[in-house]
């Protein structure tokens, strides 16, 4: 057990009155105990320590806390730089709240602390804040510190995902009011979009349009008060964008500082991201336009690697079911980001040139319509690199040349890296230039470039396959095997996939399930199982023959003798995304 966690639990017991502790000693954590700790665990330990110190005798432990924070920054590999800087500001803000005997400031500290922390409401912090308020002579209701903006937002999401807009609306409104009050500009812009979605779920198109207007006005006010700087170079962004995980802390959009005062052009784009999502959603629901549904989905989710695990796929599916004709043919999981990832995966199974080009052209058009021009250009550059490796540089150059007029103004430096790569005469030089390209594309929220061996002479072996169920669609290494997967096959893949994932997570061999056991767990006869697996293998071989230059062997995915399992020699990961209630 981490010493950081043990110290935090000691402080919890102190708050509960079950233990006497020396707060200063508990928060003075040696470097050896910090190296393996999650940044968020360190952050909550420090803030809880300051709360305990203030409750004990009103004095601060800030000097010791800040020394511990600096020690963590200098010694831990797990420091992300996205949590502790704000924690330092929170310690200072907590000191102001105590000195000024301000309930508003104390409430603000609680609200800031809760951001991205799913376990906040069940933690000791609401009680700790309440005890400090009592000790400071401040009258407060307990829910003031437990019903914070992040908690209200999460409850609203659960209600909207359950298609209960009447419950979600007041929760989102209360959350938005707090986000605006505490100057969480990006979160507030996002919350407006949640309100647009919820009004549309309720069938209130007029109210949704009114929310959009309020969202535009809000963003304009923020930008007028903080005009974006002309250049982002060397400046600190007001908002972080991109997944970060630290213990129980998880976020995609995050303010890098409390009460940001300066915005960059990139910050402006983030604020407008959610305005554009709302615009596309209202248009999609007004006209039933699938293209606008796609654009709303892409703008909203682009670069968010954990979008699929969020409540939003269910919320978007409810909208499609209400407003989109033939909504069953629209797959809420197949965002442009996810389709791009699948295209990159297909390189490993030697995707045929026409399939690669068709996929790239479709994605380029889709991202361009959504206004994501830089990413639309990156799709083309990725395709040129993959095409050159699989099918020769000459054809790749011929194809990419037709897009030069579009590429030069949007990604000039990244284009130059690909041009150099395609011209390099030797594989060693190509590896270096490819690394440069990968580094430049990392500035964008593009899917990870999986094929790091593109500079080698030999193509990689297709032995790390991804098997994914996107709702009804079955994908094997980016190749669609079934648009509508037969229910018996889904049942088999779910059982085998869970065994595979659990065994890999525990470092165990993937077990072989007997026909009798699999029959019992899927409620199918042994003969039906054998027939389903046989048809699946045939479908795999047929689809891979049509779309790739790799001959997939019969049991590459599902082994059938002496028992059933997902083949651990070939499969790297099994994932199922679904909007069905579990």
N, C-alpha and C positions, 0 to 999 in steps of 0.2 A: 504494500500500500504506500502511495506517495506520502511523504512527510507533510507536504502542503495540504493534502486532504485531511490528514490526522489533525493538523493544527486548526483547520477550518471546523472540524467536528468538535474540537475542544471549545472553540468559541461558540458554536451552536449550543453546547451544554451550558456554557456560561449564560447565554441569553435566556435559556429555559430555567435558570436558577439551580441547576443540578451540580454545578462545579465552580470552584474558585480558581482563577487563572491569573497569571502575570501576562497581561496583554502584550506589553513591549517585547517580552521574550518570545511569545508565539509568532509575532510578525517579523522578527529578526531572523529570517530564514537563511541558513548558510548556502553557499553556491552549490555544494554537492547535492543538496536536496531540491534545488531549483532546476537542475539540468534536464530532468526528465518530466517536469511538470508542464501541463497545458497552460497556455497564457491566460485563458479565462479563469482557470482554477486559482492562479496567482492573483488575478485582478479581484475576484470576489473575496479572497482571504484578506487582502489589503484593505478593502473597503469595509468589510465586517470588523476588522481590527480597529479601524478608526471609529466606527460606530460604538464598539465596546468601550474604547478609551474615553470617548465623550460621555457615555452613560455613567462610567465609573466615577469620574471626578471632574468632568468638564474639560480636561486638558487634552491636547492633541498628541497623537503618535506619528504625525506626518513625517518628521525627519527620518525616523526608522523605516517607515513605509517606503519613502522615496529611495532610501538606500537599498532596500530589498528589491524594489522595482528596477533600479539601475543594475544591480547585481544580476538579475534575471536577463535583462537585455544583453549584458556582456557575456553571459555564460551558456544560455540555453539555445539549442538548435530549433526549438519549437516557438520561438518568438516570431510573431507575424507582423508586428508593428501596427496592428489594427485594433487593439484592445487596450493595452497598457497606457498609451498616450492619453486616451480619454479618461482612464482611471485616475491619472494624476490630476486632471482637471476636476474630476468629481470629488476627490479628497479636498481640494481647495474650495469647491462650491459648498461642500458639507460644512467646512469651517466657517464660511460666510453665514450659512443658515443658522449655526449655533450662535455666532457672535451677534447677529442681528435679530435673533429669536424670530426667524421668519418661517412660517409654515409653508408658504408658497415655495421658497427655495428648497426646503426639505422634501416637499412633494416632487419638485423637479429632479432632485438627486435620485429619488426612487424610480422615477420615470426613465431617466437616462440609463440607470443600471439595468433595467429590465430588458432593454433592447436586444433582440436576438437570442434571449435566454428563455427557452421553453419552460424551464423548471422554476422560474422566478416566483410564481404565485404560490408554489408549494414549498418554497425555501423558508429559511428563518428570517429573511430580510423584512417582509412586511411587519412582523412582530418587533424586530429590532428598531425599525423606524418609528413604530408606535411608542415603544418604550422611551426612545430618545425624545420624542415629542412631549410625552408626559413629564419626563425629567426636566425639560426646558420650560414647562408651564404652558405648553401649547395645546389647545383643545382640538382634537381631530377624531374623526370617525375611522375605524380600522380599514374600511374599504378604500379610503383615500390613498393608501399605500399598496393595496393589493389589486385594485381595479385600474391599473396603469394602462397607458396607450397600447403597449405591445400585447398585453393580456386581452384587452377589449378587441383588438384587431384579430387575434387568433380565434377568439370566440365568434367573431363575425364571419371569418373564413369558414369555420365549421358549419355555421348556419347556412351560408350561401352554397357550400358544397352539398348540403343536404336539400338544396332547392327550397329553402325557407327564407325568402327575402324579407318577410315581415319581421323576423327575428334579427336578421343581419343588419338591416338599415340603422336602427338606433345604436347598435354596437359600433358600426363604422363611423357614424356621425360623432359619437363621443370620442372615439379614438382620434379622428381627424382634428377635432377641436384641440386636443392635447398636443398633437404633433405640430399644429400651427402655433400654438402658444409657446412651445419650447424650441421653435425654429428648426424643426427637422424638415427642411425644405423638400428634399427628395422623397422622404416617406409621405409627406403631405400630398405631393403630386401623385404618388402611387395610390394613396387612399382615395383620392378623387376618382381614379379609375375603378377602384373597388365599388364605389358608390354608383358609378355608371353601370357596371355589370349588374349590380343588385337591383337597380331601378328597371333595367331591361328584363331581368328575371321576373320581376313583378308585372311586366307588361306596360310599364310607365315610360314610354318613349319621350314624351314631353318633359318629364322630370329628369330623365337621363340627359337630354339636351341642355337643360338648365344647369345640371351639375358640370357638364362640359364647359359651359360658359364661365361658371365660377372657377373652374380649374384653369382656364386660359387667363382669367383676370388675376388669379393668385400667382401664377408663374410670371406674368408680366410685372406684377408688383415686386416680386422677389428680384427679378432681373433689373428692374429700374432702381431698386435700392442698392443692388450690388452688381453694377455693370461688369460683364465678363471681361477679363483682360485679353488683350489682343493675341498674346502668345502663351501657350502652356509651358514653354520650356523653362525648366528649373523651378517651377512653382508647385506648391502643395495643393492637391485637389481637395475641394471641400467635401466631396463624396467619393467613397470607394465603390467600385462596381465589379462584382465577380465573387464567386463562392469563397467563403472562408469558414473553416470548421475548427473549433478548439474546445474539446470536451463536449459539454452539452450546449455550447454556443454555436449558432449557425446563422449566417446572414448572406444576402446577395447584394443588397444596397445598404450602405452604411455611411453616416456622417463621420468624417475623420476627426472632427473637433466639435466641442460644444459651441453652439451659437456661432457658426461660421460667418465671417465678415467679408471674405473675398471669394469670388467665383471665377472659374476659368471657362473657356469655350467648351471644354469637355463636360464641365458641370452643367452648362446650359443645355447641352445635347441630352444629358440624362433627364433633366427636368422636362424637356420636350418629348422625350421617349413616351411618357405616360399620357401626355396630351394627344400625341398621334395615335396611341392605342385606343383611347376613348373615341377619337374621330372615326377610326376604321370600324370600331364596334358598332357605333350608332348607324353608320352607313350600311354595314352588313345586315343589321337587324331591320333597318327601314326597307331595304330593297332585296333582302335575301340573297346577297351577293357572296358567293363562296370565295371569290378572290379577295374581298375585304375581310372575310373571316380569317383567311390565311394570313393576310397582312397584319391584322390585329394580334393574332397568335404569335407571329414571328417577331414583331416589334417588342411585344411584351416579354417574351420568354428568351430572346436571343442571348446566348452566352451564359444562361442560367443552367448550370449542369444538373442541379437537383430539382428543376422544374417538375419533372415527371412524378416526383414523390410528394409534391405540394398539393393543396386542395384545388389548384387552378384548373387542371385538366377536367375535373368533374364540373366546375363552374362553366367552363367554355362549352362542355358537352351539353349542359342544360340549355345554354343559349342556342346552340345549334339545333337541338331537338325542338325548340320553340319556334325558331325563325327561319331555319334553313331547310329547303325542300331536299328530300333524299339525304337527310342528315346521317343516315347509316353508312353512306359512302364517304363521309368526311372523317378522317382519322385525327383526333385531337392530339395524339401522341407524336404524329409525324410532322413536327415542326421543321422549318428550314434548317435549323441547327442540327437536329437529329438526322435529317436526310443527308446533310453534309458529312456527318460522322460516318454514316453508312457508306457513302461514296469512298471515303478514305479507307474504310475496312475492306472494300471490294478489291482494292489493289492486291491484297495478299492472296486472293483466289484468281488473279490474272483476268480481271474483268475485260471483256472485249471492247474494242475502241468505240464502236457505235453506241454501246450502252453507257460508257463513261462520258462521251460527248453529249449524249442526250440528257443525261442526269445533270451535267454541269450547266447546259443551256437552260434547262428548266429552273434550276436553282438560281442562276444569274438573273433570269427574268423575275422570279418570285421575290428575291431580295431587293432588286431594283425597284419594283413596284412598292415595296414596303419602305423605301427610302433609305435602305442600308447599303449605300453605294460602295463604300470601302470593302465591305464583306462580299458584295456581289463581285467585285474585282478580284478579291482573294480566291474566290471559287475558281475563277478562270486560271489563275496562276497555279493553284494546286493541281488543277487538271493537266496543265501543260507539263508539270513535273512528273506526274504519274504516267501520263501518256508517253513521255520520252523514255521513261524507264521500261515500260511494258512493250511499247510498239515502235520505238525508234524516235530519235530527235528530229529527223527531217519532217515527218508528218506533224509532230507536235508544234514545230516552228511555223509551218504553214497554217495550222489551225489558229494559234494564238495571235498571229499577225493581224488577222481581221479585226481584233479588238483593241489594237494599240491606241487608237484615238480615244477610246473610253478609259483605258488603263493609265495613260501618262498623267492626266491631271489628278487622279484620285490616289494612286499608290506609286508615285514615281520611283522612290528608292527601292521598294520591294520588287517592282517590275525590273529594275536594273539588276537585282540579285538573281532573278530567274533568267534574264538574258545572259548574264555571265555563266550561270550554271549550264545552260543549254549549249554554250559555245566552248566549254572547257574540254580539252582534248583527252585528259587523263582522269581515271577514276579517283585518284588521291586528291586532285584539285577539285573535282566535282563534290567530294565529301565536304571539303572545307567551305565551298560556296553554298552547298545545301544547308550547312549549319548556319551560315549567315542569313539565308532566307528564313529558316525556321525561327531564328532570333527576331527578325523584323516582324514576322507575322504574329509573334507573341504579343505585340502591342495591341492587337485586336482580340475581341472575345470569340476567336475562332475555335472550333473543336481541335483537340490535340492532334498534332501531325504524327500518326502512329508509326509510320514506316521510316524509322531512323536509319535503316540499312539501304536507303535508296542509292547511296554512292557505291555500294559493293557490286561486284561483277555478277554474283549469283542472286537470283530472286529468292526471297524468303520462303521457307516451307510453310504451307498453310496448316499449321498445327496449333494455332491459338485462336480458335474460332469463337465468335460471339453468336449465341442463339438467343433471339429476343422475340417476345410476343408483344406487339404494339396493339393492345386490344385484340381484335380478330386477326390481325396481320402477323404472319410468321416470317421472320427474317433470319437467314443464316449468313453471317459475315457480310451483311449489307445486301444480300440477294434475296428478293421476295420469293418465298416458296409457295405461300398461299396468301391471297388477298383476304379471303374468308376461310379461316382454318377450321376444319371439321371438329366438332365438339369432342368426339372421342380422342382425337389427337391432342387437343388442349388439355384434357384430363390427364393423359399419360405424361405429357411434358411437365405439367405442374407437379406431379408426384416425383418424377425423376429429377426435375430441376431443384426441388426442395432438398432432396437427398444429396444431390451434387453440391449445392451451395453450402449446406450445413457441414458436410464432410470436409470440403475445402477450407472452410472457416476454422474448423477444429484441427486441421492438419492431418486428417485421417484419409485412408483409401476410400474411394467412392464404392459403396456396397452394390452388389448385384442383387436385384429383387427377383424372386422366383415368379413364375407366371401366376401361381396361386395368390401370392401376396399382392402383386400389382393388380390382379383381377379384383381382389377384395377392396383395395383402396380406390379403385376407379369405378367400381360397380359395373365392370364389363367382363364378359366371358373370356377365357383364355384364347378361344378361336377368334373372337372379335379383336382382341389385343394384337394377335399375330397378323391379322388382316390389315389393321390400321397402320402398324409399323411397316408392313410390306408396301402399302400404298404411299406412305410418307417417303420411304426410301426411293421409290420410283419417281415421285414428284421432285425430290431433291436432284436426282440425276438428270431428269428432263430439264429443269430450270437452269442448272449449272451448265449443261450442254448448250443451252440457248444463249446464255449471257456471259460465260467465262471460258477460258482456255485451260481449265483445271478439271480433271476427271475425279469427281468425288467418289470415294469408295462406298460400298453399300452400308457399312456400319460406322461410317465416320461420325455420325451424330448419335444414333441409338444403337447400342449393342443388344443383341437378343439371345445370345448363348454364351455361357450356361444360364445366364439370367439377364434381366433388363437393367440398363443404366445408361446415362449420358456418357459417351466415351471420353474418359479423362485424358487420353493420349492426344486428342484433337481439340477438345473444347476448353476454352479459357474462362468463359463466363456464361451463365444463363440468367436472363432477366425477364420478368413479366411486368408490363405496365397495363393498368386496367382502371376504368372509371367505375367498375362495379363495386358495390359495397361489400367489404370483406366480412 
